Amino acid sequence: MPLFLVQNDITTIDVDAIVNAANESLLGGGGVDGAIHRAAGPELLRECRTLGGCKTGQAKITKGYRLPARYVIHTVGPVWRGGRSGERELLASAYRSSLELAFAYRCKTVAFPLISSGVYGYPKEQALKVAVDTIADFLSSHDMSVLLVIFGQASHIIEKERLADITVFLDGDGANACPHIPMQTGRTDESISQMLRRKIDEAGISDAQCRKRANIAPSLFSEILSGACARPSKPAVTALAIALELSWEQAGELLKKAGFSLSRSSRFDRIVEFFISRRNYHIFEINEALFVFGQEQLGG
């Protein structure tokens, strides 16, 4: 953990490894593949010539050369053929193979493009779901930070029906929106770390389960739970409320412990409330919506 969506040029990101959406020859091409080869320099192509290609769904690794990243992990996603030719399994395998290779090379930070969503024609919202599901499953048992780099218009990654529903909710008059929950004005006998501990016990989940559901790095979670981090960020505290599947009012109480309030005038708050009101506590689906609407994502 964690996993975040970003809009950026993957060739400029300073991580341990970036993933290249390559073709089976590994000898360069268009799109992100061509951009990575151009940025890395001719040394990358020379090393790729020694690898003997790569099958769809598998991955191979090279040095990063002139890139900020130490490594380039080359993987081949499937061409979209309507969804009935094993495309989902092959795409999931491309992500999983890349992550396993990154872990084997002790990479702590990895950046992915949205594999197969360009010239290979995989529908973006479906490609994103495969990416998020596969990466989240891997991160449930491995400590690694992953960036999923989105190229082009962000709204294309979210289902049209959900995008429309959220837009209507945000554009409403607020009659059914979350009430304003004022910030606490004085100290109580329970700190945020104590309240968090109580809520985890009440939920009947482990600390590790809570942390992973909240998309929070182990070090930050430990600091919050121990009280060493007296004022965690609002996205981190909100993520913990989502991980614990709290009601809107309960989420407001947890946030008040960290000195934050919830308000119908905040687009961030309204988007989170949209999901809580529907009892959808899938943190990555919430983050997709926050990303599309230009808000900070949950976690830390």
N, C-alpha and C positions, 0 to 999 in steps of 0.2 A: 504494500500500500504506500502511497495512494495512486489513484488514476485521475488525470485531469485532461480536459479538452482545451486545446489552444489553437489560435490562428496565427501561423508563423511560417517562415521559410525553414523547412527542416534542415537545410544545409548550414544554417547559421546557429543551430541550437547546440549549446555546450553540455553534452551528456556523455556517458560512457560509450553508448552505441546508438546509432540511428539505423532504422530498418529501411531497406531499399525495396520497393515494389518492382522487381526485376522480371525479365522474361527468361525462358529456360536456357538460353545461351549464356546468360550473365555477361554479355558483351556490350551492354548499353542499349539505350533506346530513347523513347520520347518521355514526356511527362517528368515525374519525379526521378525516374531512373536516369534520364539524360542530365537533369539538373545536378544530381549527386555526382555523376561522373565528371561533369564539367568543374564542379567545385573541388573535388578531390584531386584532380589532375591526372595525367596519363599513367602514373604509377598504379592507380587503381585498376585500370583496364589490363595492365600487364599482369597483375596478380590474378585477376579474374580469368585470364586465359589459361591459368594453370589448374583451375578447379574442375574442369570437365563438365560444365553446365550444372543445372539443378532441376529436379523434377517438380512439378506442380504440387504445392502443399508442403514442400520441404524447404530447408534453409541452409546457407553456408556463410562463413564469416571471413572478412578480410580486414586489413588495417584501414584506418581512416585517412591516412596521408595528409592532405592539406585541409581537411575538415576539422572543425573544433572537436568532433567526436573521435574517440580512440579507435573505435571499430565501426565497420559497416556490416550489417547482417543482411544478406541478400536472400529474399524469399520470393517465391512465385505463386501468385494467387490465380484462381480459376477465371476463365472467360465466362461471362454470364450467358447461359443458353436457355433461359426461361425458368431455371430453378429445379429442373427435374433430372439433372445430370450429375448430381452429387456436389454441386457448387458449394453448398453450406459446409459440408464436411471438409472439403478441400480448403476453403477459406479459413475455417477454424484451425485446421492443421498447420496452415502457413503461420498464423499467429502463435500457436502453441510451440511449433518447432523453433521459431525465432526466440521466444521467451526462454525455452530450455537451453538454447545455445548461449544466450546472454547470461543466464545463470551459471552455466558451466565456465564461462570466462569471467565470472565474478563481477559482472556489471551491476551497478546499483541504480543507474538511471538509464532509461531507454526511451527513445522517441519513435513512434510509428506514424506512417501516413495511413490514410484510409485505403487499405489494400483492395485492389480490383475495382475501385469505384470510378476510375477514370476511363481510359480507352477500352478497358475490359468490360465495361458496361454494367457492373453489378449495381443495382439500385442503392443509392446512398443510404437511405434510412435502414434498409435491410443489412447493408454492409456494416453500418455502425452497430447494429444490434449484435451481429456476430462478433465484432471486435470487442465490444464491451463485455459481453457474456464470457468470451474466452479469456480475456485478460483478467477480469474480476475473479474467475475461477482459479486461474494460476496464482494470483496475488493472495488468495485465501490461505495459501500454504507457503508462500515465499515473500520475503521482505525485499521489495523493489519498488521504485517509483517509475511510473510510466506516463508519458505524454502522448496523447493521440492528436496528431496535427491535422487540422481540417483546412483544406484548400478550397477557396471559392466561397460562395454564399452560404452562411451558417444555417439559414432556415431550411436548407435542403436535407439536413440530416434528421429532422424530426418528422414524425408522421403528420400528414396534413390535417387530419381530424383533430389530433391533440393540439397542434399549433393553433387551429381555429378556436378550439374550446378555451385555451389559455388566453388568447387575444380577446375574446368576448368577456372573459372573467376580468381581465385587466382594464378593459374599457368600460366596465359597468359603473353604475353610480355609487357603488360601495354599500348598498343596502344589505347585501348578503356577505360582505367582506368581513375579515377578521376585525374584532374590536381592538381599539388601542389599549395596550397593556402598559401602564406607566412604569418607569424605572423605579426600583426600590429606593426609598429615601433614607433608610437606616439599616444598621446591621441586624441580622437575626442570629439565632444560635446555631444555624446550619450553614456551612460554607458551600461553595459550588462543588468542591471535591467530596464533601460529606453527602450532599444531595445526590451526586452522581453515583457514589458507592451504593446508596440506598436504592436508587432506581435500578441499578444493575442487578442487585439482589432480588428486588421485587419482580424483575423481568425473567429471572431464572436463567440468565445467560452468563457465560464466562467473560472475563475482562477481554480476552482475545477476540471473542465473537463480537463484543461491543465495538472494539477498536476497528475491526475489519469492516463491519457494517457501516461505520462512520467515515470510512475513507481517510483515516488519520494515521500518520506515521507513528511507530511505536514510541519514539522518544517524546513526542509531544503528548501523546495519550498518558504516558507515565507521569509526565510533569503535571498535567491537569489533575489526574487521579490522586497524586501525592500532595497536591497543594502547592507545589513549587512554582506552577504557573498560575498566579492569582487572577490574571485578566486575559484568558484566551480570547481569540478573535470570535466575532459573531458567527462567521461561517463554520468555525470549528464547533462551537457550542450548539448551533442549529443542527449540525451533522450528528451530534450525540443524541439530540432529541429525536431525530429521524431513526437512528440506530435502535433506540429504545421504544420506538413506535408510540411516542407520547401524543396525547391530544393537543389541540392548539393551546388550550389554557395551561396545560402542564408544560408545554414547550416554553410558553411565556414565563412561567415561574423559574424554569431552569436558566433562561436567558437573563432574567432579573438578577440572579445570583452573580452573574459576570458583569452587571452594570449596563445591560442592553434592554431596549424596549422593542415591542412589536407595534407596527402601525399600518393602517390601511393606506397611508400615503406612500409607503415604501414598496416599490416594484419587487424587490427581493423578497420581502415579507409576503406579498400577495401571491407570488409564484409558489413559495413553499406552502402557504395556506391552501392553495388550489389542490396540491397533492395530498396534504394531510386530510382535508375535508373529504377526499375520496378514498382515504385509507390506503394510499399508494406510498409505501415507505421504501421504494427502490431508489436508493440514493443516486445511482447513475442516470436513471431516467429524469430525476429532478435536476441533476447537473446538466443534462442535455438541454433542458428548457432554460435554465439559468444562463447557459452559454449562448443560446440562440438570442436571448433577450439582453445580452451584454451585461450580465450580473456576475458577481463573484460566485464561484462554485463551492459546494459544501465539502468540508474536510480540512486537511492541513498537513 
